[in-house]
Amino acid sequence: MPAMKTSERHTDILNGYKAGGSRFNEWVRAELGDIRLIAWEWGRLSMVWNIDDRFVMPDGVMFGGHVAAVADHVAGLVTMSVLADSSERFRTSRLETNFFRPVMKPTARIEARVVNISKSLIHAEADFFNADDKLAVRIAAAQVRRAAG
């Protein structure tokens, strides 16, 4: 079992995101929507996605590709929480998105977790719950660890 410590750099990024004033927040609002980090700890995080009309199709359902883009973002954030070295980086090598129910306005609750850590890969999962608190989407991601540079 790895040391359950998040690096100073990644802690600062996650805490800044949670506080709401980081450059991450600005980018996310513009590109993905109003997604707030509610809580995080080593290997876990909780988010709320306030869905706006920019990303909803005429029938009121969120476009699946947009949900997948948000899923990739969420997987990256939870992966960040388990990096112990500030110089460490990662890239998504696999993202599987399973849809059970439509994601629709007004909100989705997101719970993410790291399920396995190895020398070269970090596996994460996340569940997206609809406004009725029913499972709408479950994602599984594999992140390849790499050194900075």
KEFIMI-666936 format. One line per field, with one value per atom (N, C-alpha, C, O): residue number from 0; residue in three letters; atom name; z, y, x. Coordinates in steps of 0.2 Angstrom, whole numbers, padded with zeros to 4 digits, m for minus. Atoms other than C-alpha are relative to their C-alpha. Last residue first. Layout:
<rs>
num NUM; ...;
residuo ALA; ...;
atomo CA; ...;
pz Z; ...;
py Y; ...;
px X; ...;
</rs>
This chain:
<rs>
num 148; 148; 148; 148; 147; 147; 147; 147; 146; 146; 146; 146; 145; 145; 145; 145; 144; 144; 144; 144; 143; 143; 143; 143; 142; 142; 142; 142; 141; 141; 141; 141; 140; 140; 140; 140; 139; 139; 139; 139; 138; 138; 138; 138; 137; 137; 137; 137; 136; 136; 136; 136; 135; 135; 135; 135; 134; 134; 134; 134; 133; 133; 133; 133; 132; 132; 132; 132; 131; 131; 131; 131; 130; 130; 130; 130; 129; 129; 129; 129; 128; 128; 128; 128; 127; 127; 127; 127; 126; 126; 126; 126; 125; 125; 125; 125; 124; 124; 124; 124; 123; 123; 123; 123; 122; 122; 122; 122; 121; 121; 121; 121; 120; 120; 120; 120; 119; 119; 119; 119; 118; 118; 118; 118; 117; 117; 117; 117; 116; 116; 116; 116; 115; 115; 115; 115; 114; 114; 114; 114; 113; 113; 113; 113; 112; 112; 112; 112; 111; 111; 111; 111; 110; 110; 110; 110; 109; 109; 109; 109; 108; 108; 108; 108; 107; 107; 107; 107; 106; 106; 106; 106; 105; 105; 105; 105; 104; 104; 104; 104; 103; 103; 103; 103; 102; 102; 102; 102; 101; 101; 101; 101; 100; 100; 100; 100; 99; 99; 99; 99; 98; 98; 98; 98; 97; 97; 97; 97; 96; 96; 96; 96; 95; 95; 95; 95; 94; 94; 94; 94; 93; 93; 93; 93; 92; 92; 92; 92; 91; 91; 91; 91; 90; 90; 90; 90; 89; 89; 89; 89; 88; 88; 88; 88; 87; 87; 87; 87; 86; 86; 86; 86; 85; 85; 85; 85; 84; 84; 84; 84; 83; 83; 83; 83; 82; 82; 82; 82; 81; 81; 81; 81; 80; 80; 80; 80; 79; 79; 79; 79; 78; 78; 78; 78; 77; 77; 77; 77; 76; 76; 76; 76; 75; 75; 75; 75; 74; 74; 74; 74; 73; 73; 73; 73; 72; 72; 72; 72; 71; 71; 71; 71; 70; 70; 70; 70; 69; 69; 69; 69; 68; 68; 68; 68; 67; 67; 67; 67; 66; 66; 66; 66; 65; 65; 65; 65; 64; 64; 64; 64; 63; 63; 63; 63; 62; 62; 62; 62; 61; 61; 61; 61; 60; 60; 60; 60; 59; 59; 59; 59; 58; 58; 58; 58; 57; 57; 57; 57; 56; 56; 56; 56; 55; 55; 55; 55; 54; 54; 54; 54; 53; 53; 53; 53; 52; 52; 52; 52; 51; 51; 51; 51; 50; 50; 50; 50; 49; 49; 49; 49; 48; 48; 48; 48; 47; 47; 47; 47; 46; 46; 46; 46; 45; 45; 45; 45; 44; 44; 44; 44; 43; 43; 43; 43; 42; 42; 42; 42; 41; 41; 41; 41; 40; 40; 40; 40; 39; 39; 39; 39; 38; 38; 38; 38; 37; 37; 37; 37; 36; 36; 36; 36; 35; 35; 35; 35; 34; 34; 34; 34; 33; 33; 33; 33; 32; 32; 32; 32; 31; 31; 31; 31; 30; 30; 30; 30; 29; 29; 29; 29; 28; 28; 28; 28; 27; 27; 27; 27; 26; 26; 26; 26; 25; 25; 25; 25; 24; 24; 24; 24; 23; 23; 23; 23; 22; 22; 22; 22; 21; 21; 21; 21; 20; 20; 20; 20; 19; 19; 19; 19; 18; 18; 18; 18; 17; 17; 17; 17; 16; 16; 16; 16; 15; 15; 15; 15; 14; 14; 14; 14; 13; 13; 13; 13; 12; 12; 12; 12; 11; 11; 11; 11; 10; 10; 10; 10; 9; 9; 9; 9; 8; 8; 8; 8; 7; 7; 7; 7; 6; 6; 6; 6; 5; 5; 5; 5; 4; 4; 4; 4; 3; 3; 3; 3; 2; 2; 2; 2; 1; 1; 1; 1; 0; 0; 0; 0;
residuo GLY; GLY; GLY; GLY; ALA; ALA; ALA; ALA; ALA; ALA; ALA; ALA; ARG; ARG; ARG; ARG; ARG; ARG; ARG; ARG; VAL; VAL; VAL; VAL; GLN; GLN; GLN; GLN; ALA; ALA; ALA; ALA; ALA; ALA; ALA; ALA; ALA; ALA; ALA; ALA; ILE; ILE; ILE; ILE; ARG; ARG; ARG; ARG; VAL; VAL; VAL; VAL; ALA; ALA; ALA; ALA; LEU; LEU; LEU; LEU; LYS; LYS; LYS; LYS; ASP; ASP; ASP; ASP; ASP; ASP; ASP; ASP; ALA; ALA; ALA; ALA; ASN; ASN; ASN; ASN; PHE; PHE; PHE; PHE; PHE; PHE; PHE; PHE; ASP; ASP; ASP; ASP; ALA; ALA; ALA; ALA; GLU; GLU; GLU; GLU; ALA; ALA; ALA; ALA; HIS; HIS; HIS; HIS; ILE; ILE; ILE; ILE; LEU; LEU; LEU; LEU; SER; SER; SER; SER; LYS; LYS; LYS; LYS; SER; SER; SER; SER; ILE; ILE; ILE; ILE; ASN; ASN; ASN; ASN; VAL; VAL; VAL; VAL; VAL; VAL; VAL; VAL; ARG; ARG; ARG; ARG; ALA; ALA; ALA; ALA; GLU; GLU; GLU; GLU; ILE; ILE; ILE; ILE; ARG; ARG; ARG; ARG; ALA; ALA; ALA; ALA; THR; THR; THR; THR; PRO; PRO; PRO; PRO; LYS; LYS; LYS; LYS; MET; MET; MET; MET; VAL; VAL; VAL; VAL; PRO; PRO; PRO; PRO; ARG; ARG; ARG; ARG; PHE; PHE; PHE; PHE; PHE; PHE; PHE; PHE; ASN; ASN; ASN; ASN; THR; THR; THR; THR; GLU; GLU; GLU; GLU; LEU; LEU; LEU; LEU; ARG; ARG; ARG; ARG; SER; SER; SER; SER; THR; THR; THR; THR; ARG; ARG; ARG; ARG; PHE; PHE; PHE; PHE; ARG; ARG; ARG; ARG; GLU; GLU; GLU; GLU; SER; SER; SER; SER; SER; SER; SER; SER; ASP; ASP; ASP; ASP; ALA; ALA; ALA; ALA; LEU; LEU; LEU; LEU; VAL; VAL; VAL; VAL; SER; SER; SER; SER; MET; MET; MET; MET; THR; THR; THR; THR; VAL; VAL; VAL; VAL; LEU; LEU; LEU; LEU; GLY; GLY; GLY; GLY; ALA; ALA; ALA; ALA; VAL; VAL; VAL; VAL; HIS; HIS; HIS; HIS; ASP; ASP; ASP; ASP; ALA; ALA; ALA; ALA; VAL; VAL; VAL; VAL; ALA; ALA; ALA; ALA; ALA; ALA; ALA; ALA; VAL; VAL; VAL; VAL; HIS; HIS; HIS; HIS; GLY; GLY; GLY; GLY; GLY; GLY; GLY; GLY; PHE; PHE; PHE; PHE; MET; MET; MET; MET; VAL; VAL; VAL; VAL; GLY; GLY; GLY; GLY; ASP; ASP; ASP; ASP; PRO; PRO; PRO; PRO; MET; MET; MET; MET; VAL; VAL; VAL; VAL; PHE; PHE; PHE; PHE; ARG; ARG; ARG; ARG; ASP; ASP; ASP; ASP; ASP; ASP; ASP; ASP; ILE; ILE; ILE; ILE; ASN; ASN; ASN; ASN; TRP; TRP; TRP; TRP; VAL; VAL; VAL; VAL; MET; MET; MET; MET; SER; SER; SER; SER; LEU; LEU; LEU; LEU; ARG; ARG; ARG; ARG; GLY; GLY; GLY; GLY; TRP; TRP; TRP; TRP; GLU; GLU; GLU; GLU; TRP; TRP; TRP; TRP; ALA; ALA; ALA; ALA; ILE; ILE; ILE; ILE; LEU; LEU; LEU; LEU; ARG; ARG; ARG; ARG; ILE; ILE; ILE; ILE; ASP; ASP; ASP; ASP; GLY; GLY; GLY; GLY; LEU; LEU; LEU; LEU; GLU; GLU; GLU; GLU; ALA; ALA; ALA; ALA; ARG; ARG; ARG; ARG; VAL; VAL; VAL; VAL; TRP; TRP; TRP; TRP; GLU; GLU; GLU; GLU; ASN; ASN; ASN; ASN; PHE; PHE; PHE; PHE; ARG; ARG; ARG; ARG; SER; SER; SER; SER; GLY; GLY; GLY; GLY; GLY; GLY; GLY; GLY; ALA; ALA; ALA; ALA; LYS; LYS; LYS; LYS; TYR; TYR; TYR; TYR; GLY; GLY; GLY; GLY; ASN; ASN; ASN; ASN; LEU; LEU; LEU; LEU; ILE; ILE; ILE; ILE; ASP; ASP; ASP; ASP; THR; THR; THR; THR; HIS; HIS; HIS; HIS; ARG; ARG; ARG; ARG; GLU; GLU; GLU; GLU; SER; SER; SER; SER; THR; THR; THR; THR; LYS; LYS; LYS; LYS; MET; MET; MET; MET; ALA; ALA; ALA; ALA; PRO; PRO; PRO; PRO; MET; MET; MET; MET;
atomo N; CA; C; O; N; CA; C; O; N; CA; C; O; N; CA; C; O; N; CA; C; O; N; CA; C; O; N; CA; C; O; N; CA; C; O; N; CA; C; O; N; CA; C; O; N; CA; C; O; N; CA; C; O; N; CA; C; O; N; CA; C; O; N; CA; C; O; N; CA; C; O; N; CA; C; O; N; CA; C; O; N; CA; C; O; N; CA; C; O; N; CA; C; O; N; CA; C; O; N; CA; C; O; N; CA; C; O; N; CA; C; O; N; CA; C; O; N; CA; C; O; N; CA; C; O; N; CA; C; O; N; CA; C; O; N; CA; C; O; N; CA; C; O; N; CA; C; O; N; CA; C; O; N; CA; C; O; N; CA; C; O; N; CA; C; O; N; CA; C; O; N; CA; C; O; N; CA; C; O; N; CA; C; O; N; CA; C; O; N; CA; C; O; N; CA; C; O; N; CA; C; O; N; CA; C; O; N; CA; C; O; N; CA; C; O; N; CA; C; O; N; CA; C; O; N; CA; C; O; N; CA; C; O; N; CA; C; O; N; CA; C; O; N; CA; C; O; N; CA; C; O; N; CA; C; O; N; CA; C; O; N; CA; C; O; N; CA; C; O; N; CA; C; O; N; CA; C; O; N; CA; C; O; N; CA; C; O; N; CA; C; O; N; CA; C; O; N; CA; C; O; N; CA; C; O; N; CA; C; O; N; CA; C; O; N; CA; C; O; N; CA; C; O; N; CA; C; O; N; CA; C; O; N; CA; C; O; N; CA; C; O; N; CA; C; O; N; CA; C; O; N; CA; C; O; N; CA; C; O; N; CA; C; O; N; CA; C; O; N; CA; C; O; N; CA; C; O; N; CA; C; O; N; CA; C; O; N; CA; C; O; N; CA; C; O; N; CA; C; O; N; CA; C; O; N; CA; C; O; N; CA; C; O; N; CA; C; O; N; CA; C; O; N; CA; C; O; N; CA; C; O; N; CA; C; O; N; CA; C; O; N; CA; C; O; N; CA; C; O; N; CA; C; O; N; CA; C; O; N; CA; C; O; N; CA; C; O; N; CA; C; O; N; CA; C; O; N; CA; C; O; N; CA; C; O; N; CA; C; O; N; CA; C; O; N; CA; C; O; N; CA; C; O; N; CA; C; O; N; CA; C; O; N; CA; C; O; N; CA; C; O; N; CA; C; O; N; CA; C; O; N; CA; C; O; N; CA; C; O; N; CA; C; O; N; CA; C; O; N; CA; C; O; N; CA; C; O; N; CA; C; O; N; CA; C; O; N; CA; C; O; N; CA; C; O; N; CA; C; O; N; CA; C; O; N; CA; C; O; N; CA; C; O; N; CA; C; O; N; CA; C; O; N; CA; C; O; N; CA; C; O; N; CA; C; O; N; CA; C; O; N; CA; C; O; N; CA; C; O; N; CA; C; O; N; CA; C; O; N; CA; C; O; N; CA; C; O; N; CA; C; O; N; CA; C; O; N; CA; C; O; N; CA; C; O; N; CA; C; O;
pz 0005; m0092; m0007; m0012; 0003; m0077; m0005; m0005; m0003; m0074; m0003; m0009; 0003; m0079; 0003; 0007; m0004; m0072; m0005; m0008; 0001; m0085; 0004; 0003; 0001; m0079; 0000; 0004; m0002; m0081; m0002; m0007; 0003; m0080; 0002; 0008; m0002; m0076; m0004; m0010; 0005; m0077; 0003; 0010; m0003; m0070; m0005; m0010; 0004; m0076; 0005; 0011; 0007; m0070; m0005; m0010; 0004; m0053; m0007; m0010; 0003; m0044; m0005; m0008; m0003; m0033; m0002; 0002; m0004; m0040; 0004; 0008; m0005; m0047; 0005; 0011; 0003; m0056; 0006; 0012; m0002; m0049; m0002; m0002; 0001; m0057; 0001; m0001; 0001; m0051; m0001; 0003; m0002; m0053; m0001; m0007; 0002; m0055; 0003; 0008; m0004; m0054; m0003; m0009; 0002; m0059; 0004; 0010; m0006; m0057; m0003; m0008; 0001; m0068; 0006; 0012; 0006; m0069; m0001; m0006; 0002; m0052; m0006; m0006; 0002; m0047; m0001; m0002; 0002; m0039; m0001; 0004; 0000; m0038; m0002; m0006; m0002; m0034; m0001; 0002; 0003; m0034; 0002; 0008; m0004; m0030; m0004; m0010; 0004; m0037; 0005; 0011; m0005; m0031; m0004; m0008; 0003; m0043; 0006; 0010; m0006; m0039; m0003; m0006; m0001; m0055; 0006; 0007; m0002; m0056; 0000; m0001; m0002; m0064; 0002; 0001; m0005; m0077; 0006; 0005; 0001; m0085; 0005; 0010; m0004; m0086; m0002; m0008; 0003; m0094; 0006; 0011; 0000; m0085; m0003; m0003; m0003; m0085; m0001; m0002; m0001; m0096; 0003; m0001; 0000; m0094; 0002; 0007; m0003; m0098; m0002; m0007; 0002; m0101; 0004; 0010; m0003; m0101; m0002; m0008; 0002; m0105; 0004; 0010; 0005; m0106; m0002; m0007; 0001; m0097; m0006; m0011; 0006; m0094; 0000; 0002; 0002; m0078; m0006; m0008; 0004; m0069; m0003; m0001; 0004; m0055; m0004; m0002; 0007; m0050; m0004; m0010; 0004; m0034; m0007; m0011; 0003; m0028; m0004; m0009; m0006; m0017; m0002; 0002; 0002; m0031; 0006; 0009; m0003; m0023; m0002; m0001; m0008; m0024; 0002; 0008; m0003; m0042; 0007; 0010; 0001; m0048; 0004; 0007; m0006; m0040; m0001; 0004; m0006; m0051; 0006; 0010; m0001; m0067; 0007; 0010; m0001; m0065; 0001; 0005; m0007; m0063; 0002; 0007; m0004; m0079; 0007; 0011; 0001; m0089; 0005; 0008; m0003; m0083; 0000; 0005; m0007; m0088; 0004; 0009; m0001; m0105; 0007; 0010; 0000; m0105; 0001; 0005; m0006; m0100; 0001; 0006; m0005; m0114; 0007; 0011; 0001; m0126; 0005; 0007; m0003; m0119; m0001; 0004; 0005; m0123; 0003; 0007; 0001; m0108; m0006; m0006; m0002; m0110; m0002; m0007; m0007; m0111; 0003; 0009; m0004; m0128; 0008; 0012; 0000; m0137; 0004; 0007; 0006; m0131; 0000; 0006; 0000; m0115; m0007; m0010; 0001; m0114; 0000; 0000; 0005; m0115; m0002; m0008; 0007; m0106; m0005; m0011; 0003; m0089; m0007; m0010; 0007; m0077; m0003; m0001; 0002; m0060; m0007; m0010; 0007; m0057; m0001; m0001; 0003; m0039; m0006; m0007; 0004; m0033; m0002; m0001; 0002; m0021; m0003; m0001; 0001; m0020; m0001; m0004; 0001; m0015; m0001; 0001; 0004; m0016; m0001; m0003; 0004; m0002; m0003; 0000; m0004; 0003; m0004; m0010; 0002; m0006; 0006; 0010; m0005; m0003; m0003; m0008; m0007; m0012; 0005; 0010; m0004; m0029; 0007; 0010; m0007; m0039; 0003; 0004; m0003; m0058; 0007; 0006; m0007; m0066; 0004; 0006; m0004; m0084; 0007; 0009; m0002; m0095; 0004; 0004; 0005; m0106; 0002; m0002; 0007; m0098; m0004; m0009; 0001; m0080; m0008; m0010; 0000; m0081; m0001; m0005; 0006; m0087; 0000; m0005; 0006; m0074; m0006; m0010; 0000; m0060; m0006; m0009; 0001; m0065; 0000; m0005; 0007; m0065; m0002; m0008; 0004; m0046; m0008; m0010; 0003; m0036; m0005; m0006; 0005; m0031; m0004; m0009; m0002; m0014; m0006; m0004; m0005; m0019; 0002; 0003; 0004; m0035; 0005; 0003; 0004; m0024; m0004; m0005; m0005; m0012; m0004; m0002; m0002; m0026; 0005; 0004; 0005; m0034; 0002; 0000; 0002; m0018; m0005; m0005; m0005; m0013; m0001; 0000; 0002; m0030; 0006; 0004; 0006; m0027; m0001; m0003; m0001; m0009; m0006; m0005; 0000; m0013; 0001; 0001; 0006; m0007; 0000; 0005; 0000; 0006; m0006; m0011; 0002; 0009; 0001; 0006; m0006; 0008; m0002; m0008; 0000; m0005; 0006; 0009; 0000; 0000; 0000; 0004;
py m0002; 0085; m0002; m0001; m0007; 0079; 0000; m0002; m0005; 0060; 0006; 0006; m0002; 0049; 0005; 0009; m0004; 0039; 0002; m0002; 0002; 0032; 0005; 0011; m0006; 0035; m0003; m0007; 0002; 0021; 0006; 0009; m0003; 0026; m0003; m0005; 0004; 0018; 0003; 0004; 0000; 0028; m0004; m0004; 0003; 0025; 0000; m0002; 0002; 0035; m0002; 0000; m0002; 0039; m0003; m0005; 0001; 0031; 0001; m0002; 0006; 0038; m0001; 0005; 0003; 0053; m0008; m0012; 0004; 0060; m0005; m0010; m0004; 0074; m0004; m0002; m0005; 0062; 0004; 0002; 0001; 0053; 0005; 0011; m0006; 0052; m0002; m0006; 0001; 0038; 0007; 0011; m0005; 0038; m0001; m0004; 0000; 0026; 0006; 0009; m0004; 0027; m0002; m0004; 0001; 0016; 0004; 0004; m0002; 0023; m0001; 0002; m0002; 0015; 0002; m0001; m0004; 0014; 0002; 0006; m0004; 0009; 0004; 0010; 0004; 0002; 0005; 0011; m0004; 0011; m0005; m0009; 0004; 0003; 0005; 0009; 0007; 0009; m0004; m0010; 0004; 0028; m0007; m0008; 0004; 0035; m0003; m0005; 0004; 0047; m0003; m0001; 0003; 0053; m0004; m0009; 0004; 0065; m0003; 0001; 0001; 0073; m0005; m0010; 0007; 0079; 0000; 0005; 0002; 0094; m0007; m0011; m0006; 0104; m0002; 0002; m0006; 0098; m0003; m0007; m0006; 0081; 0005; 0004; m0006; 0066; 0006; 0008; m0007; 0052; 0004; 0004; m0005; 0035; 0006; 0007; 0003; 0020; 0004; 0001; m0004; 0026; m0004; m0009; 0004; 0017; 0004; 0007; m0003; 0027; m0004; m0005; 0003; 0019; 0003; 0004; m0003; 0030; m0004; m0004; 0004; 0022; 0004; 0005; 0004; 0030; m0004; m0007; 0005; 0046; m0005; m0003; m0001; 0055; m0006; m0011; 0006; 0057; 0002; 0008; m0002; 0069; m0006; m0012; 0006; 0067; 0003; 0008; 0000; 0082; m0005; m0005; m0006; 0085; 0001; 0004; m0004; 0068; 0005; 0004; m0002; 0059; 0004; 0008; m0001; 0058; 0003; 0008; 0006; 0050; 0001; m0003; 0000; 0066; m0006; m0005; m0005; 0069; m0001; 0001; 0003; 0053; 0005; 0003; 0005; 0060; m0003; m0005; m0003; 0076; m0005; m0004; m0004; 0067; 0003; 0002; 0005; 0055; 0003; 0001; 0003; 0070; m0005; m0005; m0006; 0079; m0003; m0002; m0001; 0063; 0005; 0003; 0006; 0061; 0000; m0002; m0002; 0079; m0006; m0005; m0005; 0075; 0002; 0002; 0003; 0059; 0004; 0003; 0004; 0068; m0003; m0003; m0005; 0080; m0003; m0001; m0002; 0065; 0006; 0006; 0005; 0059; 0001; 0000; 0003; 0075; m0005; m0003; m0002; 0080; m0005; m0011; 0005; 0076; 0003; 0006; m0001; 0090; m0004; m0004; 0004; 0085; 0000; m0004; m0002; 0099; m0004; m0001; 0000; 0094; 0002; 0003; 0004; 0100; 0000; 0005; 0007; 0107; m0005; m0011; 0001; 0125; m0007; m0008; 0002; 0124; 0000; m0003; m0006; 0123; m0002; m0007; 0001; 0108; 0006; 0008; m0004; 0112; 0001; 0004; m0003; 0098; 0004; 0000; m0002; 0094; 0004; 0008; m0007; 0086; 0000; m0004; m0001; 0073; 0006; 0011; m0007; 0066; 0000; m0005; m0001; 0051; 0007; 0012; 0005; 0044; 0000; m0004; 0004; 0055; m0006; m0010; 0003; 0067; m0005; m0006; 0005; 0078; m0002; 0001; 0003; 0088; m0005; m0008; m0001; 0099; m0002; 0001; 0005; 0101; 0002; 0007; m0002; 0112; m0006; m0012; 0006; 0109; 0002; 0005; m0002; 0124; m0007; m0009; m0002; 0120; 0001; 0001; 0006; 0110; 0002; m0002; 0005; 0123; m0006; m0009; m0002; 0140; m0006; m0006; m0003; 0134; 0002; 0001; 0005; 0122; 0003; 0000; 0005; 0134; m0004; m0005; m0004; 0147; m0004; m0003; m0001; 0134; 0004; 0003; 0007; 0127; 0002; 0000; 0000; 0145; m0006; m0006; 0001; 0145; 0000; 0001; m0005; 0154; m0001; 0003; m0003; 0141; 0006; 0009; m0007; 0136; 0004; 0009; 0000; 0118; 0007; 0008; 0002; 0121; 0000; 0003; m0006; 0130; m0001; 0003; m0005; 0115; 0007; 0010; 0002; 0103; 0005; 0006; 0000; 0112; m0001; 0002; m0007; 0116; 0000; 0004; m0002; 0097; 0008; 0009; 0002; 0093; 0002; 0003; m0003; 0104; m0002; 0002; m0007; 0099; 0003; 0006; m0005; 0080; 0007; 0009; m0004; 0070; 0005; 0008; m0007; 0057; 0003; 0000; m0004; 0040; 0007; 0010; m0005; 0031; 0004; 0006; m0006; 0017; 0004; 0004; m0006; 0000; 0006; 0007;
px m0005; 0046; m0002; 0002; 0001; 0037; 0005; 0011; m0004; 0038; m0001; m0003; m0006; 0024; 0004; 0001; m0004; 0009; 0007; 0009; m0007; m0003; 0004; 0004; m0005; m0021; 0007; 0009; m0007; m0034; 0004; 0004; m0006; m0052; 0006; 0007; m0006; m0069; 0006; 0005; m0006; m0085; 0006; 0006; m0006; m0102; 0005; 0005; m0006; m0117; 0005; 0006; 0001; m0135; 0006; 0005; m0006; m0136; m0001; m0005; m0001; m0151; 0006; 0008; m0005; m0151; 0001; 0002; 0004; m0167; 0005; 0002; 0004; m0157; m0004; m0005; 0005; m0146; m0003; m0001; 0007; m0131; m0004; m0002; 0004; m0114; m0007; m0010; 0007; m0102; m0004; m0002; 0005; m0084; m0007; m0008; 0007; m0070; m0004; m0001; 0005; m0051; m0007; m0008; 0007; m0036; m0005; m0005; 0005; m0019; m0006; m0008; 0007; m0005; m0004; m0002; 0001; 0014; m0007; m0008; m0006; 0020; m0001; 0001; m0006; 0003; 0006; 0005; m0006; m0012; 0006; 0007; m0006; m0030; 0006; 0005; 0001; m0047; 0006; 0006; m0005; m0046; 0000; m0001; m0005; m0062; 0005; 0004; m0006; m0075; 0004; 0005; m0004; m0093; 0006; 0004; m0005; m0102; 0004; 0006; m0005; m0119; 0005; 0003; m0003; m0128; 0005; 0009; m0006; m0139; 0002; m0002; m0004; m0153; 0007; 0012; 0001; m0154; m0004; m0009; 0005; m0152; 0001; 0004; m0002; m0140; m0004; m0003; m0003; m0149; 0002; 0000; 0005; m0150; 0003; 0009; 0006; m0139; m0006; m0012; 0006; m0124; m0006; m0008; 0006; m0107; m0006; m0007; 0006; m0092; m0006; m0008; 0006; m0075; m0006; m0006; 0006; m0060; m0006; m0007; 0007; m0043; m0005; m0004; m0001; m0025; m0006; m0007; 0005; m0028; 0002; 0003; 0004; m0012; m0005; m0004; 0004; m0002; m0004; m0005; 0005; 0011; m0004; m0002; 0003; 0023; m0006; m0010; m0002; 0034; m0004; m0003; 0003; 0024; 0002; m0001; m0005; 0027; m0002; m0006; m0004; 0014; 0006; 0009; m0007; 0001; 0004; 0002; m0004; m0015; 0007; 0011; 0000; m0026; 0004; 0006; m0005; m0021; 0000; 0006; m0007; m0030; 0005; 0010; m0001; m0046; 0007; 0010; 0000; m0044; 0001; 0005; m0006; m0040; 0001; 0006; m0005; m0054; 0006; 0010; 0001; m0066; 0005; 0008; m0002; m0059; 0000; 0004; m0007; m0061; 0003; 0008; m0002; m0079; 0008; 0011; 0001; m0083; 0003; 0007; m0005; m0077; 0000; 0006; m0007; m0087; 0005; 0010; 0000; m0103; 0007; 0010; m0001; m0100; 0001; 0005; m0007; m0099; 0003; 0008; m0004; m0115; 0007; 0011; m0003; m0125; 0006; 0009; m0007; m0135; 0003; 0002; m0005; m0153; 0007; 0008; m0001; m0167; 0006; 0007; 0004; m0174; 0001; m0002; 0007; m0166; m0005; m0010; 0003; m0149; m0007; m0010; 0006; m0141; m0003; m0003; m0002; m0123; m0006; m0005; m0006; m0125; 0001; 0003; 0003; m0142; 0005; 0004; 0004; m0134; m0001; 0001; 0000; m0130; m0004; m0009; 0006; m0125; 0000; 0004; 0000; m0112; m0007; m0012; 0006; m0108; 0000; 0004; 0001; m0092; m0008; m0012; 0007; m0086; m0001; 0002; 0002; m0068; m0008; m0011; 0008; m0059; m0001; 0003; 0004; m0041; m0007; m0011; m0004; m0033; m0004; m0008; m0005; m0046; 0004; 0002; m0005; m0058; 0004; 0005; m0004; m0074; 0005; 0003; 0003; m0086; 0004; 0005; m0003; m0077; m0003; m0001; m0003; m0089; 0003; m0001; m0002; m0093; 0004; 0009; m0001; m0102; 0001; m0004; 0006; m0099; 0001; 0007; 0004; m0087; m0006; m0011; m0001; m0077; m0005; m0008; 0000; m0080; m0001; m0005; 0006; m0084; m0001; m0006; 0006; m0070; m0006; m0011; 0000; m0057; m0006; m0009; 0002; m0062; 0000; m0005; 0007; m0061; m0003; m0008; 0003; m0044; m0008; m0011; 0000; m0037; m0004; m0007; m0006; m0041; m0001; m0007; m0003; m0054; 0006; 0010; 0004; m0067; 0004; 0001; 0001; m0060; m0004; m0008; 0006; m0062; m0002; m0008; 0006; m0051; m0006; m0011; 0002; m0038; m0006; m0011; 0003; m0038; m0002; m0007; 0007; m0036; m0003; m0009; 0005; m0022; m0007; m0012; 0001; m0013; m0005; m0010; 0004; m0014; m0002; m0008; 0006; m0007; m0005; m0011; 0002; 0008; m0007; m0011; 0002; 0010; m0003; m0007; m0006; 0010; m0003; m0009; 0001; m0005; 0006; 0007; m0002; 0000; m0001; 0002; 0006; m0007; 0001; m0002; 0001; 0009; m0006; m0007; m0004; 0007; m0001; m0006; 0004; 0000; 0004; 0009;
</rs>
